[in-house]
């Protein structure tokens, strides 16, 4: 599966605050382009987790 289901929040933060450019960390960039980030927060319920899991399974 190529692409990702997450925001670019962290990537933008490091590029803006530390001046990183495309190609500075090719292995990390390749991982970041292909990983999937799922929601995680303190009030995440079992029902929420089930919903998230089922949707990921249906896409994969």
C-alpha positions in Angstrom: 0.0 0.0 0.0 1.5 3.3 -1.0 0.6 6.6 0.5 -0.5 7.4 3.9 -3.5 8.3 6.0 -2.2 11.0 8.3 -1.4 14.7 8.4 1.9 16.2 7.7 2.1 17.8 11.1 5.3 16.3 12.3 7.1 16.4 8.9 6.2 20.1 8.6 7.3 20.8 12.1 10.8 19.4 11.6 11.2 21.0 8.2 10.2 24.4 9.5 12.0 24.4 12.8 15.2 22.5 11.9 15.6 23.3 8.2 15.5 19.7 7.0 15.0 19.3 3.2 13.8 16.6 0.9 16.6 14.0 0.6 18.3 14.8 4.0 17.0 11.5 5.4 15.9 9.2 2.5 15.2 6.1 4.6 13.0 8.0 7.1 11.3 9.8 4.2 10.5 6.5 2.5 9.1 5.0 5.7 7.0 8.2 6.3 5.6 8.1 2.8 4.4 4.5 3.3 3.3 4.2 6.9 -0.2 4.5 8.3 -0.9 6.5 11.4 -4.0 5.6 13.4 -5.8 7.9 15.8 -4.7 7.6 19.4 -6.0 9.6 22.3 -6.9 9.0 26.0 -10.7 8.7 25.4 -10.4 6.2 22.5 -13.0 3.6 23.2 -13.1 -0.1 22.2 -15.9 0.8 19.8 -13.8 3.5 18.2 -10.9 1.1 17.9 -13.1 -1.5 16.3 -14.4 1.0 13.8 -10.9 2.1 12.9 -9.6 -1.5 12.6 -12.5 -2.6 10.4 -11.9 0.4 8.1 -8.2 -0.3 7.8 -8.9 -3.9 7.1 -11.4 -3.0 4.3 -8.8 -0.8 2.6 -5.9 -3.2 2.9 
